[in-house]
Amino acid sequence: MGKRISRVDSKHLPEKRKARGRSPKDAARWQSKILLYLEGYDPRLLDKETYKVYRKISGTGARLRGPVPLPVRPLPESTATPETDRVHRRLFLIFFPTEQTISLLEKLSLSGSVQTSISVEEITAEDHP
């Protein structure tokens, strides 16, 4: 049989605190969103590099969504070889990056076969996670 769930008395629940402006922790954050794209021909190598980036960025205190696998893009036949006929892509959405996040992205070193591109956008009300 399943576990018994005891009833909770609403009198003993902790009260929710109202947010009063920005906390000192949020004051150091940028009000923007960073889109980090990773591209590569080898999906296994790309996933390894993606995992390294995920571990590094998640330790900086920024809100992180991803990696989001994007559709595979075929290359035109003139430039494609049997090994590099498709480009695999991953996307990271980084919300409210800290100074530590920005310095990490500046120093980011990945494998030579993985290309990165970074774009920065302002956060609007509907983008807020």
C-alpha positions in Angstrom: 0.0 0.0 0.0 1.0 3.6 -0.4 2.3 5.9 2.3 -0.1 7.7 4.5 -0.2 11.5 4.2 -0.8 13.3 7.4 -3.0 16.4 7.4 -1.2 19.7 7.9 -2.6 22.3 10.1 -2.6 25.7 8.3 -1.9 27.5 11.6 1.6 26.0 11.9 2.8 26.7 8.3 5.5 29.3 8.0 4.4 32.7 6.7 5.6 33.8 3.3 7.8 36.8 3.4 7.1 39.6 0.9 9.9 40.7 -1.3 11.1 44.2 -0.5 13.1 45.5 -3.4 16.2 43.8 -4.5 18.4 41.9 -2.2 22.2 42.6 -2.0 22.8 39.3 -3.8 20.6 40.4 -6.7 22.1 43.9 -6.8 25.3 42.5 -8.4 23.3 40.8 -11.2 22.9 42.2 -14.6 19.4 42.7 -15.9 20.0 40.8 -19.1 19.9 37.4 -20.7 22.8 35.8 -22.4 22.3 33.2 -25.2 25.3 30.9 -25.5 25.3 28.7 -28.6 27.7 25.7 -29.0 28.1 24.1 -32.4 30.1 21.0 -33.5 30.2 18.2 -36.0 30.7 15.4 -33.4 27.7 15.1 -31.1 29.6 13.1 -28.4 32.3 15.7 -28.1 29.8 18.5 -28.2 27.9 16.9 -25.3 31.1 16.5 -23.2 31.9 20.2 -23.8 28.3 21.2 -23.0 28.5 19.3 -19.7 31.7 21.2 -18.8 30.1 24.5 -19.6 27.0 23.6 -17.6 29.1 22.7 -14.5 31.1 25.9 -14.7 28.1 28.3 -15.3 25.9 26.7 -12.7 28.5 27.4 -10.0 28.5 31.1 -10.6 25.0 31.9 -9.2 23.3 32.8 -12.5 20.0 31.3 -13.4 20.6 28.8 -16.1 18.3 27.0 -18.6 19.7 24.4 -20.9 21.4 22.9 -22.6 18.6 22.9 -25.2 19.4 20.7 -28.2 18.6 22.5 -31.4 17.7 20.9 -34.7 20.6 19.5 -36.7 21.6 21.7 -39.7 22.8 19.9 -42.8 25.7 21.6 -44.6 25.5 22.4 -48.3 26.8 19.5 -50.5 29.7 21.6 -51.8 31.3 21.9 -48.3 30.1 18.6 -46.7 32.3 15.6 -46.2 31.1 12.3 -44.9 32.5 13.1 -41.4 31.1 16.7 -41.3 27.8 16.6 -43.1 25.8 17.9 -40.2 26.2 20.6 -37.5 24.9 19.8 -34.0 23.9 22.7 -31.8 23.2 23.3 -28.1 21.8 26.5 -26.5 22.2 27.8 -23.0 19.9 30.6 -21.7 21.7 32.5 -18.8 19.4 34.8 -16.9 20.7 37.5 -14.5 24.4 36.8 -15.0 26.8 37.8 -12.2 30.3 39.3 -12.7 31.7 35.8 -12.1 29.6 34.5 -15.0 30.8 37.2 -17.4 34.5 36.6 -16.5 34.0 32.9 -17.0 32.4 33.3 -20.4 35.4 35.6 -21.4 37.9 32.9 -20.4 35.9 30.0 -21.8 38.2 27.5 -23.5 36.7 24.6 -25.3 37.8 21.9 -27.8 39.0 23.2 -31.2 36.1 21.5 -33.0 33.4 23.2 -30.9 32.5 26.8 -31.9 30.7 29.2 -29.6 28.7 32.3 -30.2 27.3 34.6 -27.5 24.5 37.2 -27.8 23.2 39.4 -25.0 19.5 40.6 -24.8 17.7 42.9 -22.4 15.1 41.1 -20.1 11.5 42.1 -20.6 8.6 41.3 -18.3 7.5 38.3 -20.3 11.1 36.8 -20.3 11.4 36.8 -16.5 11.8 33.2 -15.4 
